[in-house]
Amino acid sequence: MGAEVRGFAPGERVVMATSVSCGECFYCRKGWTNLCANLKPMGFAFPGGMAEYLIVPELAVRRGHVVKVDVDGHVPDRTGGGGLASEHAALAEPVSCAVNCAELCGIGEGDTVVVVGAGPMGLMNLFVARELGARKLILAQRAGKRLEQARAFDCGRLVNTGEEDLRSIVLAETGGLGADCVIVAAPSAAAQAEALGLVRKRGTLCLFASLPVGSNLLSLDSRAIHYGEIRVVGASDSTARHVEKALALLGKPGFPRDKLVSHQLGLEDIARAFEMMLARDCQRVVLRP
């Protein structure tokens, strides 16, 4: 631990809000540190993870991007050491992005939430919404490995979009109104455009997944947005506050952290981990250096 570091002790487990903010720009002064004009992400501006050791930069410590794992309220890990198991704490960063999304969408008690895309991030968005009080959950995914993997989770109404009409199902499940919130966690322009038809009046459509450069333009029905007073929002990254909230959610008994961490491999198997991810043969792979 650096000589000038305060508030931490050797041996404590920590995670990070990994996009390090400057603290001085317009967005940082607003508290929107994930939108910092001078953002310095770990792995890009600073050496990142997937290594035996990582030096957390001074700027990240000073800006509050380091978050302790072992705080009151977390479930015991399987070793009996207390706190959240390290392989589950490793999910804090992606789950924090889903927390940011849920806050931007205003998800709350009794809501109907539709998530399009059943990859790891889609599932995390779904379960964060559930923990925040969403009453009815609908998860949509075309046929393939992701759809089959989603069947292992308690994810509400699972829709195979290759065989079922998602819009008809959403309208039937909501008495013809549409969902309170629709989160598109699939990097598909068509899915993002079509999702507008799933939202009720004054509902929220969140474009969570980023589209590839060159395929990032959408065609949206502006009349539906106008007359329905529909909110269309983006959700990108997270702040340290979101990471803290993610740790608390991961510690709840009903959060499926064991299933989301589908594999744990040694650092020497990193190439295999990437191959599994590309083949969609896993959820999240945790590397143990």
ZIWO-V270877 format. One record per run of one state. SS is the DSSP state (H for helix, E for strand, L for the rest). FROM is the first residue (numbers start at 1). LEN is the number of residues. Records with the same first field share a line. If there is no record, write none. Layout:
# ZIWO-V270877
SS=FROM-LEN + FROM-LEN
This chain:
# ZIWO-V270877
L=1-13 + 17-2 + 21-5 + 31-2 + 36-4 + 43-3 + 47-11 + 63-3 + 69-17 + 90-2 + 106-6 + 117-3 + 132-4 + 142-3 + 151-6 + 161-5 + 174-5 + 185-4 + 208-14 + 229-2 + 235-5 + 251-6 + 279-5 + 289-1
E=14-3 + 19-2 + 40-3 + 46-1 + 66-3 + 112-5 + 136-6 + 157-4 + 179-6 + 199-9 + 231-4 + 261-6 + 284-5
H=26-5 + 33-3 + 58-5 + 86-4 + 92-14 + 120-12 + 145-6 + 166-8 + 189-10 + 222-7 + 240-11 + 257-4 + 267-12
